[in-house]
Amino acid sequence: MYSDLNPGKRVLMGPGPSDVHPRVLKAMSTPLVGHLDPDFLTIMNETREMLREVFQTKNELTIALSGTGSAGMEASLVNLLEPGDKAVVCINGLFAERMADIVKRCGAEPIIIQADWGNIVESEQVKEVFEKNTKIKLLAIVHAETSTGVRQPLEEISRLTKEAGALFVVDAVTSLAGIPVEPDNWKIDAIYSGTQKCLSCPPGLSPVSFSEEATKSMAKRTSPIRSWYLDMQMLQSYWGKERFYHHTAPINMVYALREALRLVLEEGLEKRFQRHQLHSKALVEGLQAMGLKMVAPAQYRLPELNAVYIPEGIDDGTVRKALLNEYGIEIGGGLGKFKGKAWRIGLMGYSCSKANVTLFLSALENILQNNGYTVPEHGISAAAAFYKE
């Protein structure tokens, strides 16, 4: 006989998922109704309204796709690109590399702008590409690169993209509800996120928002969209007034997202951004006091995803295993070029708290010392001094 579900109690401080608020878990246990039930249609409408508020946009086509953040990535590209189109992809980490892969699968031509992992893509690189190429359909870029902890400035790159007559596509999987995201002000045409990061909701939905210009572009396509499931024109009818049946929505996940969005708006976006900044700075103070070096430069560092280099002589897996087994703390290892070289420490949504910062610093310091690392200064003392200030 199989036993009852009883996974270990964890403090989720990795790159996602983050800890889920009890109110969100409670919302998920709300009794099921049909996906075309009038009560559920009202819930869908309310979810759309709150998504617009959290995205800070007036875009009519703002919905939650049934799928994780990767579904949002694919939907943004397959709906806007046709075979033979040119797409600029700015790569400075793993998730931008995935964008380039999807561009190729659309039959489009990717024009790659490369930056070193841990750095931003410079606007001068974008300007040079637009000067050398014509008839570019879109530019795609990651706002918060989860593999490196880098926050990419968008305003100047948006200006250059719009001047070139191209659409602007942004990955906000790790940034939405953690740092400012402003699709209307930054003239973003397609933006997508995930529920399991700063929204502190289980993984399973991908909030997306498309501008009026992007919607018009989709309507002018001369070839079929290369995905039936992620066809935004059909999904728009499903989420819109027509309620044209497309698929059976993950109803309880929509309940969860609605409650997660309600929590964000109750806290207030500005206060939420400030909370992420506060606890990230305390964490960084503690890590640096312990002699550890952050991956991203301070001016481009994400507060919700803190990437730090592993000290010389310390084994990545040994430390993460001890954190999990001895303290119940999950953090992420490095991806791609940073595998075995960096840790990724998440402070996202409900996981972003003083209690988690102090618990993690204390646990990490103890484990490092047990593995022969000499700590120059107590990290928890440095964080406490920061909080006191």
N, C-alpha and C positions, 0 to 999 in steps of 0.2 A: 504493500500500500504506500502511496505517496503521502508525505506528511503535509501539514498545513504550511502555507507560505510564511517564512520567517527569516527574511534576509537580515544581515547584520546592520546594526544602527550605525549610520555614517554621518559625518559632517562633510558635506560636499563642497570642497574648495578647489575643484579642478576647473577645466575650461568649459564645463557644462556636462551634464545637467547641474543646476544649482538646487539648493534645498527649496522645497515647495512649502508655501505658507499653509498652515492648517485650514484656513478658510477655503483655499483652493481645493485641498483634498476633500473637504466636506462637500463642496459644490459638485465634485465628481461623483459623489454617492447619491445625488439627486435622482429620483426615479426617471427612468427612460420614457421618452415619448417618441412618436414617429418623426422622421426627418422632414415631413411636410405638415406636421401638426401645427395649427394656428399658434399655439403657445411657443413652439420652437421657432417659428418664423419671427415672432416678436423678439425672442432671444437673439436670433441672428441679426436683426435690425439694430438692437442695442449694442451688440458686439461691434458691428461696423461703425457705429457712431463713436464708441470709445476708442476704437483703433485709429480713427481720424484724429482724435484729440491727442493720443499718445504719439502718433506719427507727426503731429503738428502740421496737418495738411487738410486741404479742402477737396482733394481728389475724390471724385465720385467712385472710381474703381479702386476701392480699398476694401480688401476682404482677407479672410484667413483660408489658405489652401490646406486641403487634407494631405498632409505630408510634412516632413521636417524641413528645416531651413534649406536643405539641398534642393527640395522641390521648388522653393521660391527662386533659387538661383537658376534652375533649369527653365522654369516658366518665364522668367524675365528675358532670357536669351532666345528660347525657341519661338516665342511669340513675336519678337521684334526682328529676328534675323531670317533671311531667305538665302538659298544657295547663291553663291557669287558675291554676297555682301562682304564689305570689309568692316572688321571690328577691331578697335584698339583695346588691348587688354593690358592693364598695368599690374605687373607681378612683383611683389616683394614678400611673398610667403606662400604657403601651401594652398590656401583656399582660392587665391587668384589663379594659381595653376589649374585648378579645376574649371574655372571660367573658360580658360583657353581651350581645354579639352571639349567643353560643351560647344563652343564656337565652331570647332572643327566638325563635330557631329551634326551641326546644322547645315553643313556644306558651305559655310562662310569662311573667309580668309582672316585668320587672326594676325594682327600686327602687334608684336610684343614690345612693351616697354619694360625693361628689367631694372630692378634696384636690388641692392644687397639685402638679404634677410636681416631684419632689425632696424632698417632705415625706411624712410618714406620715399615715395615717388615724387621727384621734383617737377614743378610746373614747367621748367625749362625743357625737360625731356618731352613733355606732352606737346609743347609749342613746336618743337623741332619736328615731331612726327606729323603734326597737322600741316606744317609747311612743306613737307616732302611728299605727302599723299593727298589724293583727292577722293571725293565720293565715299567718305567714311560714314557708315550707317550709325555706329554707336561707339561710345567709349565705356568700358566696364572697369570698376575699381572697388577695392575692399576698404570700407571706412575703418573698421576695427579688425585688424588681422590677428585672428585667434592663435595662430601658430607662433607669433613673435611678440605680441603685446604692444604693437605699434598703432597709434591713432593717426590716420592719414588726413591732413587738411584737404578740404574739398572745394572751397569757394573759388580759388583761382583756376583750378582744373575745370570746374564747371563753366566758368566764363569762356575759357579757351574752346571747350567742347561746343558750346552754344554758338560761338562766333564761327565755328567751322560748319555749322548746320547739322551737327550730329546729335543723337540722343545720348543721355547721360544715365548710366545704370550703376547702382550702388548696392553693395553687400553691407547690410546693417545688422547681420545676425547677432553679433556680440555688442553692438552699440545701442540698439533701441532700448530706451528706459534706463540706460546707464550713463550716457553722456548725451549732450544735445544732438538731435537729428532733425534737420529742417528741410524737408523735400521742396516745399514751395519757395522758400527764400534762396535755396541753393540750386533751384531749377533742375531738380532730379526727375527724370522721366519714368524710371522704374526702380523701386527700392523694395528689398525683401529682408525678412528677419526670421527668427525662430522663437519658439515659446519657452525653451528650456534654459535660456541664459538670464538676462536681467529682468525678464518678466516673471521669473520664478514659477513657471508652470511646467508640467511634464512635457517631454518632447512629443511631437505629433502633429502640430500645426505650423504653418508658415505664413505670418502676416505679410501681405504685399500691398503695394500702392503704385498705381500707374497714372501718369499725368494725362491731360486731355490730348497733348501732342502724341504721346505714345499710343493712346487709344485710336487716334486717327490713323496712325501708321499701321496698326494691326488691321484696320478696316480696309486699307489700300493694298494688302498683300495680293500677290498674283499666284502664289503657290500655297498649298495647304500647310497648316502648322504641323510640325513633325511630332506632335504629341496630342493624342486625343484627350488623355486624362488632364493635361495641363493647358488645354485650349482656353485662353482667358475670355474669348467671346462667348463660349458656352457657359463658363463659370460665372461670368457676369450676369447671364440670364438666370442662373440658378440662385445667385445671391440677391438679384434685383427684384423688381416688382413682378416680373413674369413668373418667377418660381418654376422655371422650366427644369424638369427633373434631369439631373446629370449623373449623380452618384449618391449613395447613402452616406451622409456626413457622419463623422465620429462625434456623435451627439454629446456624450459626456465630456469630451475634450473641449467642445465649444462652451459647455458649462464652465469648465475650468478656466479657459481663456477669459471669458466674461468676468469671472471673479478676480482673476489676476489683474486685468485692466482696471477694474474698480478699485483695487488696492493701490495701484499706481496713481490714479487720479485723486484718491483720498489723501495720499501722502503729498501729492503735488510734484510736478516734474522737476522744478528747481530744487526743492528740498531733497528729492531723490538723487539728483546729480551731485549735490553738495555732500550727501551722505557717502556716496561712492568715493568722492575725492578725499574726504576726511579719513576714512578707514584705510584707503590705499596708501596715503601719505604716512600714516602711522606704521603700516606694514613695511613700507620701504625704509623708513627710519630704522626699524628693528633689524631688517635684513642687512642693511649697509653697516650698522653698528657691529654686526657679527662678521663683517669682512666680506660679505657677498656683493657681487656686482650685478646691477640690473642690465637687461638686454637692450631695451629701448632708451634713447636719450630722454631726459626729463621732460622736455617741451613736447614730445610726441608720445608720451607714455599713457597707456590705457589705465584708468583706475580700476576697472572691473576685471582685467586680466593682466596679472603682474608676472612677467617672464624674468627669471633670474638665472644667471650662469651657475652651474654646479661647481663647487670648489675643487681644485686639483686634488686628486687622490681619493675623492669620495665617489662611491658607486651609486649611480642613479637608482637602479632597482632596489638596492638594499635599503636606501633611505625611504623610498616610497612604500615599500613593503612594511617597514617598521611603523611608519605613520599610520598605515591602514590597520595593521594587526594590533598595535599597542595603544593607539589613540583613536581609532575609528575615523581618521582624517583621510580624505581622498584629494590628492593633487594630481596634476597632469605632467607627464613626461614631455620631452621635446619631440617635435615632428620633423620629418625630412632632414634638412641640414643640421637641425638642432637636436636630433635624437641622441640621447646620452650626454648632451652638453648643457641642457637647460631644464628648469622646472617651470611649469605654468601654474600659477596660484590664482584661483578665481575668487573674487569678492563680488558676487553678482546677486542683485536683488535681495532676497530674504537671507542669503548667506553672508551678506555684507554687514558685519557687526563688529563692535569692539570685542565682544566675547570670543568670536572666532579668530580675530587677529591675535589676541593675547594667548589663546590656547595653541594656535599654530606655532607662534614664535617660541613658546616654551617647549613644545614637543620637538620642533626641529633642532633647537639648540641642544637638547638632551641627546638626541639621536646622533647629531654631528660629533659631539664630544665622545660618545661611546664608540665612534668609528675613527677616533684619532685626530679629529680636527680641533685645533686650538681656537677658541672664540676670543677675539680681542676685547669685546665688550658685550654685556648682556643685552640681547635684542629686546627682551620684554621691558627692560629698564628704559631703553631709548624710546620705545613706543609709548610707555607710560609718561615719560617727560614730554613727549609731543602732545599727548592728549591733555596733559595738565596746562600746557601753553594755550 
